[in-house]
Amino acid sequence: MLAYADTRNIGDEPSATDVPGLNVSRQRRATELSPVLYEPIFCLVLQGAKQALQGRRMVDFPKGHSVIVGIDLPTDARVVEASPERPYVALALKLDMGLIRELSAEAGADEGTGREVAAISAAEADEAIIDAMGRLFALVEKPTALPVLHPLLMREIHYWLLCADHGSLLRTLAQADSHASRIADAIGTIRNNFEQPLLVADLASSVGMSVSAFHFHFKAITGATPLQYQKRLRLIEAKRLMQAERQSVSSAAFSVGYESPTQFSREYARMFGLPPVRHARVPAPAPAPEYESPGWM
Protein backbone atom coordinates (compact mmCIF):
# COMPACT_ATOMS: atom_id res chain seq x y z
CA MET A 1 0.00 0.00 0.00
CA LEU A 2 1.16 3.54 -0.74
CA ALA A 3 2.79 5.28 2.19
CA TYR A 4 0.18 7.33 4.04
CA ALA A 5 2.91 9.81 5.02
CA ASP A 6 3.01 10.94 1.39
CA THR A 7 -0.44 12.52 1.73
CA ARG A 8 -0.23 14.18 5.13
CA ASN A 9 0.11 17.66 3.69
CA ILE A 10 -3.25 17.30 1.91
CA GLY A 11 -6.12 19.25 3.45
CA ASP A 12 -9.70 18.10 3.97
CA GLU A 13 -11.98 17.66 0.95
CA PRO A 14 -10.75 16.87 -2.59
CA SER A 15 -7.41 18.43 -3.47
CA ALA A 16 -6.03 18.64 -7.00
CA THR A 17 -2.46 17.60 -7.68
CA ASP A 18 -0.13 18.73 -10.44
CA VAL A 19 -0.68 15.37 -12.12
CA PRO A 20 -3.52 15.85 -14.65
CA GLY A 21 -6.71 14.08 -13.59
CA LEU A 22 -5.35 13.00 -10.19
CA ASN A 23 -6.90 14.22 -6.94
CA VAL A 24 -6.37 13.33 -3.32
CA SER A 25 -9.40 13.15 -1.01
CA ARG A 26 -9.04 13.44 2.75
CA GLN A 27 -11.79 13.56 5.38
CA ARG A 28 -11.18 13.82 9.12
CA ARG A 29 -14.66 12.68 10.15
CA ALA A 30 -17.45 10.38 9.09
CA THR A 31 -20.19 12.01 7.01
CA GLU A 32 -23.91 11.51 6.43
CA LEU A 33 -25.19 9.84 3.28
CA SER A 34 -25.62 12.69 0.78
CA PRO A 35 -26.18 13.16 -2.97
CA VAL A 36 -23.13 13.38 -5.22
CA LEU A 37 -22.44 13.16 -8.94
CA TYR A 38 -19.61 10.84 -9.92
CA GLU A 39 -18.09 11.06 -13.37
CA PRO A 40 -16.10 8.10 -14.73
CA ILE A 41 -13.43 7.69 -12.07
CA PHE A 42 -11.06 5.25 -10.41
CA CYS A 43 -10.41 5.47 -6.67
CA LEU A 44 -7.76 3.76 -4.53
CA VAL A 45 -8.54 3.92 -0.80
CA LEU A 46 -5.38 4.37 1.27
CA GLN A 47 -6.99 4.71 4.70
CA GLY A 48 -10.45 4.75 6.25
CA ALA A 49 -13.60 3.61 4.46
CA LYS A 50 -16.46 4.95 2.38
CA GLN A 51 -19.79 3.72 0.98
CA ALA A 52 -21.85 4.59 -2.10
CA LEU A 53 -25.27 3.53 -3.33
CA GLN A 54 -26.03 1.91 -6.66
CA GLY A 55 -29.80 1.72 -6.59
CA ARG A 56 -30.56 -0.16 -3.38
CA ARG A 57 -27.14 -1.83 -3.32
CA MET A 58 -24.60 -0.35 -0.90
CA VAL A 59 -21.03 -0.60 -2.19
CA ASP A 60 -18.32 -0.64 0.50
CA PHE A 61 -14.77 0.44 -0.19
CA PRO A 62 -12.46 0.22 2.81
CA LYS A 63 -8.69 0.61 2.95
CA GLY A 64 -6.88 -1.20 0.16
CA HIS A 65 -9.87 -1.31 -2.18
CA SER A 66 -10.06 -0.30 -5.83
CA VAL A 67 -13.28 1.44 -6.90
CA ILE A 68 -14.40 1.90 -10.50
CA VAL A 69 -17.24 4.16 -11.64
CA GLY A 70 -17.63 3.68 -15.38
CA ILE A 71 -20.40 6.19 -16.21
CA ASP A 72 -21.79 9.48 -14.97
CA LEU A 73 -23.61 8.44 -11.82
CA PRO A 74 -25.78 10.62 -9.56
CA THR A 75 -25.87 8.69 -6.31
CA ASP A 76 -25.46 8.96 -2.54
CA ALA A 77 -22.18 8.46 -0.70
CA ARG A 78 -20.71 8.81 2.78
CA VAL A 79 -17.43 8.41 4.65
CA VAL A 80 -17.94 5.73 7.30
CA GLU A 81 -14.48 5.44 8.83
CA ALA A 82 -12.44 8.57 9.54
CA SER A 83 -11.03 10.51 12.48
CA PRO A 84 -8.58 13.39 13.03
CA GLU A 85 -5.93 10.81 13.94
CA ARG A 86 -6.72 8.44 11.05
CA PRO A 87 -8.61 10.33 8.33
CA TYR A 88 -10.13 8.82 5.23
CA VAL A 89 -7.55 9.19 2.43
CA ALA A 90 -7.95 8.15 -1.20
CA LEU A 91 -6.40 8.78 -4.59
CA ALA A 92 -8.96 9.50 -7.32
CA LEU A 93 -8.14 9.41 -11.03
CA LYS A 94 -10.45 10.64 -13.79
CA LEU A 95 -10.92 7.83 -16.32
CA ASP A 96 -10.23 8.31 -20.03
CA MET A 97 -12.90 6.26 -21.79
CA GLY A 98 -11.23 6.81 -25.16
CA LEU A 99 -8.12 5.15 -23.76
CA ILE A 100 -10.25 2.29 -22.39
CA ARG A 101 -11.65 1.63 -25.88
CA GLU A 102 -8.21 1.85 -27.45
CA LEU A 103 -6.66 -0.60 -24.98
CA SER A 104 -9.62 -2.96 -25.25
CA ALA A 105 -9.15 -3.18 -29.01
CA GLU A 106 -5.42 -3.82 -28.61
CA ALA A 107 -5.75 -6.38 -25.83
CA GLY A 108 -8.91 -8.10 -27.09
CA ALA A 109 -10.55 -7.82 -23.67
CA ASP A 110 -13.37 -10.30 -23.09
CA GLU A 111 -16.52 -8.39 -22.14
CA GLY A 112 -18.10 -11.54 -20.74
CA THR A 113 -15.68 -12.12 -17.89
CA GLY A 114 -15.87 -10.79 -14.35
CA ARG A 115 -18.77 -9.68 -12.20
CA GLU A 116 -22.15 -8.40 -13.27
CA VAL A 117 -22.13 -5.02 -14.95
CA ALA A 118 -22.88 -2.12 -12.58
CA ALA A 119 -22.08 1.60 -12.63
CA ILE A 120 -19.95 1.34 -9.50
CA SER A 121 -17.94 -1.65 -8.31
CA ALA A 122 -15.21 -2.30 -5.76
CA ALA A 123 -12.72 -5.02 -4.95
CA GLU A 124 -9.46 -5.41 -3.10
CA ALA A 125 -6.73 -3.74 -5.15
CA ASP A 126 -3.98 -5.97 -6.50
CA GLU A 127 -0.28 -5.16 -6.32
CA ALA A 128 -0.06 -4.11 -9.99
CA ILE A 129 -2.57 -1.28 -9.65
CA ILE A 130 -1.18 -0.18 -6.26
CA ASP A 131 2.32 -0.02 -7.69
CA ALA A 132 1.22 1.92 -10.78
CA MET A 133 -0.79 4.43 -8.73
CA GLY A 134 2.19 4.88 -6.40
CA ARG A 135 4.41 5.75 -9.36
CA LEU A 136 1.76 8.13 -10.74
CA PHE A 137 1.44 9.94 -7.40
CA ALA A 138 5.24 10.15 -7.16
CA LEU A 139 5.19 12.39 -10.24
CA VAL A 140 3.84 15.15 -7.98
CA GLU A 141 7.44 15.60 -6.78
CA LYS A 142 9.02 14.92 -10.20
CA PRO A 143 7.56 17.59 -12.52
CA THR A 144 10.30 17.22 -15.11
CA ALA A 145 9.34 13.56 -15.58
CA LEU A 146 5.62 14.30 -15.87
CA PRO A 147 5.39 14.88 -19.66
CA VAL A 148 7.23 11.62 -20.39
CA LEU A 149 5.89 9.23 -17.74
CA HIS A 150 2.32 10.45 -17.27
CA PRO A 151 0.99 9.08 -20.60
CA LEU A 152 2.72 5.74 -20.00
CA LEU A 153 1.36 5.38 -16.48
CA MET A 154 -2.13 6.35 -17.59
CA ARG A 155 -2.04 3.56 -20.17
CA GLU A 156 -0.77 1.07 -17.59
CA ILE A 157 -3.38 2.00 -14.98
CA HIS A 158 -6.24 1.89 -17.49
CA TYR A 159 -5.00 -1.48 -18.73
CA TRP A 160 -5.01 -2.98 -15.22
CA LEU A 161 -8.50 -1.60 -14.58
CA LEU A 162 -9.73 -3.03 -17.87
CA CYS A 163 -8.36 -6.44 -16.85
CA ALA A 164 -9.66 -6.30 -13.27
CA ASP A 165 -12.37 -8.69 -12.14
CA HIS A 166 -14.55 -5.71 -11.19
CA GLY A 167 -13.82 -3.95 -14.49
CA SER A 168 -16.72 -5.62 -16.30
CA LEU A 169 -18.47 -2.34 -17.05
CA LEU A 170 -15.33 -0.90 -18.63
CA ARG A 171 -15.00 -3.96 -20.85
CA THR A 172 -18.61 -3.79 -21.97
CA LEU A 173 -18.46 -0.03 -22.52
CA ALA A 174 -15.55 -0.63 -24.88
CA GLN A 175 -17.80 -2.77 -27.11
CA ALA A 176 -19.66 -0.43 -29.48
CA ASP A 177 -22.82 -2.56 -29.75
CA SER A 178 -23.10 -3.67 -26.13
CA HIS A 179 -26.12 -2.79 -24.00
CA ALA A 180 -23.83 -0.85 -21.65
CA SER A 181 -22.36 1.31 -24.42
CA ARG A 182 -25.87 2.11 -25.66
CA ILE A 183 -26.97 3.06 -22.16
CA ALA A 184 -23.84 5.23 -21.86
CA ASP A 185 -24.84 7.01 -25.09
CA ALA A 186 -28.32 7.61 -23.67
CA ILE A 187 -26.84 8.93 -20.44
CA GLY A 188 -24.76 11.38 -22.47
CA THR A 189 -27.95 12.63 -24.12
CA ILE A 190 -29.68 13.03 -20.75
CA ARG A 191 -26.72 14.89 -19.27
CA ASN A 192 -26.50 17.27 -22.20
CA ASN A 193 -30.25 17.97 -22.20
CA PHE A 194 -31.35 17.30 -18.62
CA GLU A 195 -33.41 20.48 -18.48
CA GLN A 196 -35.59 19.25 -21.37
CA PRO A 197 -38.62 16.92 -21.00
CA LEU A 198 -37.45 13.30 -21.17
CA LEU A 199 -39.23 11.13 -23.73
CA VAL A 200 -38.07 7.65 -22.82
CA ALA A 201 -39.45 6.02 -25.97
CA ASP A 202 -37.54 8.44 -28.18
CA LEU A 203 -34.37 7.98 -26.14
CA ALA A 204 -34.62 4.19 -26.35
CA SER A 205 -35.18 4.39 -30.09
CA SER A 206 -32.16 6.67 -30.53
CA VAL A 207 -29.86 3.96 -29.13
CA GLY A 208 -31.57 1.12 -30.97
CA MET A 209 -33.37 -0.51 -28.05
CA SER A 210 -36.98 -1.33 -27.23
CA VAL A 211 -38.50 0.61 -24.34
CA SER A 212 -38.67 -2.48 -22.12
CA ALA A 213 -35.05 -3.49 -22.82
CA PHE A 214 -33.90 0.10 -22.35
CA HIS A 215 -35.60 0.36 -18.95
CA PHE A 216 -34.20 -3.00 -17.84
CA HIS A 217 -30.57 -2.32 -18.76
CA PHE A 218 -30.66 1.33 -17.65
CA LYS A 219 -31.81 0.37 -14.16
CA ALA A 220 -29.47 -2.63 -13.97
CA ILE A 221 -26.47 -0.38 -14.62
CA THR A 222 -27.43 2.84 -12.82
CA GLY A 223 -29.81 1.59 -10.15
CA ALA A 224 -32.43 4.11 -11.30
CA THR A 225 -35.04 4.55 -14.00
CA PRO A 226 -34.28 7.16 -16.70
CA LEU A 227 -36.70 9.63 -15.11
CA GLN A 228 -35.22 9.10 -11.64
CA TYR A 229 -31.75 9.56 -13.09
CA GLN A 230 -32.76 12.83 -14.78
CA LYS A 231 -34.40 14.11 -11.60
CA ARG A 232 -31.25 13.53 -9.55
CA LEU A 233 -29.13 15.28 -12.18
CA ARG A 234 -31.48 18.25 -12.14
CA LEU A 235 -31.48 18.60 -8.35
CA ILE A 236 -27.71 18.22 -7.99
CA GLU A 237 -27.19 20.87 -10.68
CA ALA A 238 -29.75 23.15 -9.01
CA LYS A 239 -27.80 22.96 -5.76
CA ARG A 240 -24.62 23.89 -7.64
CA LEU A 241 -26.35 26.85 -9.29
CA MET A 242 -27.60 28.17 -5.96
CA GLN A 243 -24.29 27.74 -4.14
CA ALA A 244 -21.67 28.41 -6.81
CA GLU A 245 -23.54 30.90 -9.01
CA ARG A 246 -25.77 32.43 -6.32
CA GLN A 247 -29.00 31.84 -8.25
CA SER A 248 -32.29 32.18 -6.42
CA VAL A 249 -34.42 29.13 -5.71
CA SER A 250 -36.90 29.91 -8.50
CA SER A 251 -34.14 30.75 -10.99
CA ALA A 252 -32.32 27.48 -10.27
CA ALA A 253 -35.59 25.55 -10.55
CA PHE A 254 -36.38 26.99 -13.98
CA SER A 255 -32.76 26.60 -15.14
CA VAL A 256 -32.82 22.83 -14.59
CA GLY A 257 -36.21 22.32 -16.21
CA TYR A 258 -38.82 22.59 -13.45
CA GLU A 259 -42.00 24.46 -14.37
CA SER A 260 -43.26 24.56 -10.79
CA PRO A 261 -41.05 25.98 -8.00
CA THR A 262 -43.35 24.27 -5.52
CA GLN A 263 -42.70 20.84 -7.02
CA PHE A 264 -39.00 21.67 -7.19
CA SER A 265 -38.89 22.62 -3.50
CA ARG A 266 -40.74 19.46 -2.51
CA GLU A 267 -38.47 17.13 -4.50
CA TYR A 268 -35.33 19.01 -3.47
CA ALA A 269 -36.18 18.69 0.23
CA ARG A 270 -36.91 15.00 -0.22
CA MET A 271 -33.48 14.41 -1.78
CA PHE A 272 -31.28 16.71 0.31
CA GLY A 273 -33.19 16.73 3.58
CA LEU A 274 -33.42 20.54 3.57
CA PRO A 275 -35.53 23.05 1.61
CA PRO A 276 -33.60 24.68 -1.25
CA VAL A 277 -33.71 28.09 0.41
CA ARG A 278 -31.35 26.74 3.08
CA HIS A 279 -28.73 25.86 0.47
CA ALA A 280 -29.28 29.09 -1.44
CA ARG A 281 -28.07 30.97 1.62
CA VAL A 282 -24.79 29.06 1.95
CA PRO A 283 -21.75 31.14 0.90
CA ALA A 284 -20.36 30.17 -2.48
CA PRO A 285 -17.40 27.75 -2.28
CA ALA A 286 -14.02 28.47 -3.89
CA PRO A 287 -13.82 27.58 -7.61
CA ALA A 288 -12.83 23.97 -8.25
CA PRO A 289 -9.82 22.99 -10.39
CA GLU A 290 -10.78 22.81 -14.06
CA TYR A 291 -10.36 19.03 -14.28
CA GLU A 292 -12.02 18.19 -10.97
CA SER A 293 -15.05 15.94 -11.15
CA PRO A 294 -18.15 16.99 -9.17
CA GLY A 295 -17.88 13.71 -7.26
CA TRP A 296 -14.26 12.96 -6.44
CA MET A 297 -14.00 10.01 -4.13
Disulfide bonds with the S-S distance in Angstrom:
none
